[in-house]
Amino acid sequence: MTLAPGPRPPWRLLAGLTVAVLAAHLLALRHPPGTLTLQAPVPRAAGLAPPLTVRTIAPATPTPAPAPLASRTEPAPVASVLAMPAPAQLQRAANHAAIEAPKEAAALASRPSDATEIIATAAPAEVAAATPPPPAAQDAQPLPAAFSLPGSTRLRYEVRGEVRHIPYRADGLLQWSHDGSNYQARLEISALLVGTRQQASVGRVTPDGLAPVRFSDRSRSEQAAHFERDKGRISFSNNAPSVALQPGAQDRLSLLIQLGAMVAGDPARFKPGTSLPVQTASVREADVWVFTVAAAETLALPGGERHTLKLIRNPRHEFDQKVELWLSPDMDYLPVRLKLTQANGDWADQQWLATDKP
């Protein structure tokens, strides 16, 4: 079956529809895109399509792309990174502190006190830096021409002392030997649960007495002072500044024998009040120690009663040690007692116990 076309619309209606469409387009062109929604009503007539709706759709606003990371040239703030460690770092730090604190406390408790050193150790670095320089050359005096060295021997000592008001006891052994040309001296101080501290001095025997070549001090590690006579200086293994070598210079161990040999060479010369300045080196520094002869004393020692001559080194600077030394004429003026008193009140008293043949 074929359907016949309907009657054609009159020409006036078609012309009106065309005008309406053109008017709608002209109105749309007068407004910016995306802001106008226009609905043009057109009169409906029989047999025509529904009214035409003209609508514009606003384009999506583009989102700006993030700046590339490579364009950042300023450095990250270091302070904030250091101030805020990661949780794992905090945990490791806490674990380290928990482990190291008891170890440090144990090391402090077991460390030999400065007072257990029969020859004084140097002050801490910060104290030494504030200490005035060694006295000038006017402290030096002519040394006695006569010396009398004791024969080779071994002396044992009983050592008592106090560190931070805590008393302790230790054993001491001094070994001394020479062949007329060279000498060796060794001092060991040992205590239960603390270990052994050892000082040693080697050098030559000269007409002016002992001439040290090397002095060492060992506990956990060893440090040394070297008497470089060809260069006129004393140098140190810990790279402390060298000092000028003065005539008659000693280390803190050879000093004990040298003082006795000086007195033994001419006892009548050493009356009470006599001063004995001697440049004395540790493994860190050298200073002039001035000893003053005191009165003769008779001591009751662990090894028996002994007649002695006492020498005293009084502190001249804030952190100096006081050194009291007793030499026995009955034992070739070897040291039978040595007492050291630190600036903070710590002290060590080494007293003769017995004599052994080497």
C-alpha positions in Angstrom: 0.0 0.0 0.0 1.3 3.4 -0.9 0.5 6.5 1.1 -0.3 9.7 -0.7 1.6 12.9 0.3 -0.4 15.4 2.5 -1.3 18.8 1.4 1.6 21.2 1.1 1.8 24.0 3.7 1.1 27.4 2.4 4.1 29.5 1.4 3.4 32.1 4.1 4.0 29.6 6.9 7.3 28.4 5.4 8.5 32.0 5.1 7.7 32.7 8.7 9.5 29.7 9.9 12.7 30.7 8.0 12.6 34.2 9.5 12.4 32.7 13.0 15.4 30.5 12.5 17.5 33.4 11.2 16.6 35.6 14.1 17.6 32.9 16.6 21.1 32.6 15.0 21.6 36.3 15.0 20.7 36.5 18.7 23.1 33.7 19.6 26.0 35.5 17.8 25.6 38.6 20.0 26.4 36.8 23.3 29.6 35.1 24.4 29.8 31.3 24.0 28.8 29.3 27.0 26.5 32.0 28.5 23.3 31.8 26.5 20.6 29.2 26.4 18.0 30.2 23.9 14.7 28.6 23.2 12.8 30.2 20.3 9.1 29.4 20.4 7.6 28.9 17.0 3.9 28.6 16.4 2.9 25.1 15.9 0.8 24.3 13.0 -0.8 21.2 11.9 1.7 18.8 10.3 4.9 20.7 11.5 7.8 19.5 13.6 8.1 20.5 17.3 9.6 23.9 18.1 13.4 24.3 17.5 15.7 24.7 20.5 19.1 26.3 20.0 21.6 25.8 22.9 25.3 26.4 23.3 27.4 24.3 25.7 30.3 25.9 27.6 33.6 24.3 27.0 35.3 22.8 30.1 37.8 25.1 31.7 41.3 23.4 31.4 43.0 22.6 34.7 46.6 24.0 34.8 49.2 21.3 34.8 51.5 21.2 37.9 54.9 22.8 37.5 57.5 20.1 36.7 59.7 19.1 39.7 62.9 19.9 37.7 62.0 23.6 37.8 62.5 23.7 41.6 66.0 25.1 42.1 65.9 26.1 45.8 67.5 23.5 48.2 65.4 21.7 50.8 65.7 23.2 54.3 68.5 21.3 56.1 67.5 22.5 59.5 64.1 21.0 59.4 65.5 17.7 58.2 68.0 17.6 61.1 65.5 18.7 63.6 62.9 16.0 62.8 64.6 12.5 62.5 62.6 9.7 61.2 61.0 7.3 63.8 63.5 4.6 62.9 66.3 7.0 63.6 64.8 7.9 66.9 64.5 4.3 67.9 68.1 3.6 66.9 69.3 6.6 68.9 67.3 5.4 72.0 68.7 1.9 71.7 72.3 3.3 71.3 71.8 5.5 74.4 70.5 2.6 76.4 73.4 0.4 75.5 76.2 3.0 75.7 75.3 4.7 79.0 76.0 1.6 81.2 79.2 0.9 79.3 80.4 4.5 79.8 79.5 4.3 83.5 81.4 1.1 83.8 84.4 2.5 82.0 84.5 5.5 84.4 84.3 3.2 87.4 87.1 1.0 86.1 89.4 3.7 84.8 92.5 4.3 86.9 92.3 7.6 88.6 94.9 10.3 87.9 95.8 9.8 91.5 97.0 6.3 90.8 99.6 7.6 88.5 102.7 7.8 90.6 104.0 10.4 88.2 101.4 13.0 87.6 99.4 13.0 84.4 98.7 16.2 82.6 95.6 18.3 83.1 92.7 17.8 80.6 93.0 19.6 77.3 90.7 22.5 78.2 92.6 23.0 81.5 96.0 22.8 79.9 94.9 25.4 77.3 94.1 27.8 80.2 97.3 27.1 82.1 100.0 29.7 81.8 103.1 28.7 79.9 106.1 27.1 81.6 108.2 29.5 83.8 110.9 31.4 82.0 114.5 30.5 82.0 115.2 32.5 85.2 113.8 29.5 87.1 116.8 27.4 86.0 119.7 27.2 88.4 123.1 25.5 88.1 122.8 21.8 88.7 125.1 20.0 91.1 128.2 18.6 89.5 128.3 15.4 91.7 125.9 12.5 91.1 125.7 9.1 92.7 123.4 6.6 91.0 122.0 3.7 93.0 122.7 0.1 91.9 120.1 -1.9 89.9 117.2 -2.9 92.2 113.5 -3.6 92.4 111.3 -1.8 95.0 107.7 -2.9 95.8 105.2 -0.5 97.2 101.8 -0.4 98.8 99.6 2.2 97.2 96.6 3.7 98.9 94.5 6.6 97.7 91.1 8.2 97.2 89.2 9.2 94.1 86.0 11.3 94.4 86.0 10.3 98.1 86.2 6.6 97.2 89.2 4.9 98.8 91.2 2.3 96.9 94.3 0.1 97.2 96.9 -0.9 94.6 100.3 -2.6 94.3 103.4 -0.8 92.9 106.7 -2.1 91.5 109.7 0.0 90.5 112.4 -1.7 88.5 115.7 0.2 88.0 118.8 -0.9 86.2 121.9 0.7 84.5 125.3 -0.4 83.2 127.1 2.9 83.6 126.2 4.0 80.1 122.5 3.4 79.7 119.6 3.0 82.1 116.1 1.6 82.2 113.3 2.4 84.7 109.9 0.9 84.8 107.0 1.6 87.2 103.8 -0.5 87.3 100.8 0.2 89.4 98.1 -2.5 89.4 94.8 -2.8 91.1 92.1 -5.5 91.1 89.4 -5.0 88.6 91.1 -1.9 87.2 94.2 -3.3 85.5 97.8 -2.0 85.2 99.3 1.3 84.4 102.9 1.3 83.3 105.4 4.0 82.8 108.9 3.5 81.4 112.0 5.7 80.8 115.1 4.8 78.9 118.2 6.9 78.2 121.8 7.4 78.9 124.0 8.0 81.9 126.1 11.1 81.6 128.3 13.2 83.8 125.3 15.4 84.5 123.1 12.5 85.5 120.3 10.9 83.6 119.6 12.0 80.0 116.2 10.5 79.0 115.7 9.5 75.4 112.1 8.2 75.5 109.3 8.2 78.2 106.1 6.2 77.7 102.9 5.9 79.6 100.5 3.0 78.9 97.2 1.9 80.3 94.8 1.0 77.4 97.1 2.5 74.9 100.6 4.0 74.9 101.7 7.5 74.5 105.3 8.8 74.6 107.6 11.8 74.8 110.9 11.9 72.9 113.9 13.9 74.0 115.4 15.0 70.6 118.7 16.5 71.8 120.1 17.0 68.3 117.1 19.2 67.6 117.0 20.8 71.1 113.3 19.8 71.7 110.9 17.4 73.4 108.3 16.1 71.1 105.1 14.1 71.9 103.4 11.2 70.1 100.0 12.7 70.4 101.1 15.7 68.2 101.0 18.2 71.1 103.3 21.2 70.4 107.0 20.5 71.0 108.8 22.4 73.7 112.4 23.5 74.0 114.7 21.1 75.8 116.4 22.6 78.8 119.6 21.3 80.4 119.0 18.6 83.0 115.5 17.9 81.7 113.8 14.7 83.0 110.6 12.8 82.6 108.2 12.0 85.4 109.8 8.7 86.1 113.5 9.4 85.7 113.0 12.4 87.9 112.6 10.1 90.9 116.1 8.6 90.4 117.7 11.9 89.3 116.7 13.8 92.4 118.1 11.0 94.6 121.3 10.9 92.6 121.7 14.7 93.0 121.3 14.5 96.8 123.5 11.4 97.1 126.3 13.1 95.3 126.6 15.9 97.9 124.1 15.5 100.7 125.6 18.5 102.7 124.5 20.9 99.9 120.8 20.1 100.2 119.8 21.9 103.4 116.2 22.7 104.2 114.9 25.5 102.0 117.1 24.6 99.0 115.3 24.9 95.7 115.7 22.3 92.9 114.2 23.4 89.5 114.0 20.6 87.0 112.2 20.7 83.6 109.9 17.7 83.8 108.0 16.1 80.9 104.9 14.0 80.7 103.6 12.4 77.5 101.6 15.6 76.8 103.7 18.6 78.0 106.8 19.8 79.8 107.0 22.3 82.7 109.6 23.3 85.2 108.9 21.6 88.5 110.5 23.4 91.5 111.2 21.1 94.5 112.1 22.5 97.9 114.1 20.6 100.5 112.2 20.1 103.7 113.3 18.7 107.1 114.5 15.2 107.6 111.8 12.7 108.8 111.7 9.2 110.2 108.8 7.2 108.6 107.0 4.1 109.7 106.5 2.4 106.4 104.9 -1.0 105.5 108.4 -2.3 104.9 109.8 -0.9 108.2 111.1 2.3 109.7 113.3 4.5 107.5 115.1 7.8 107.9 114.3 10.1 105.0 114.9 13.5 103.5 111.7 15.1 102.2 111.3 17.2 99.0 108.1 19.1 98.2 106.8 20.5 94.9 104.0 23.0 95.8 101.5 24.0 93.1 102.3 27.2 91.2 99.3 27.2 88.9 95.6 26.5 89.5 95.6 22.8 88.4 99.1 21.8 89.5 99.6 18.7 91.6 101.3 18.8 95.0 104.2 16.3 95.0 105.8 15.1 98.3 108.8 12.8 97.9 110.8 11.0 100.6 114.3 9.8 99.8 116.1 7.3 102.1 119.9 7.7 102.7 119.8 4.1 104.0 118.7 2.9 100.5 121.0 5.1 98.3 118.4 7.9 98.3 115.9 5.9 96.4 112.2 7.0 96.8 110.6 5.2 99.7 107.4 7.3 99.7 105.7 9.4 97.2 102.4 11.2 97.8 100.5 13.1 95.0 97.6 15.4 95.8 95.4 16.6 93.0 93.8 20.1 92.8 90.3 18.5 93.3 91.4 16.7 96.5 92.1 13.2 95.0 95.3 11.7 96.4 97.6 8.7 96.1 100.2 7.6 98.6 102.9 5.1 97.6 104.9 3.6 100.4 107.9 1.2 100.3 107.0 -2.4 101.2 110.0 -4.5 100.2 113.3 -4.5 98.2 114.1 -7.3 95.7 117.3 -7.9 93.9 116.8 -7.7 90.1 
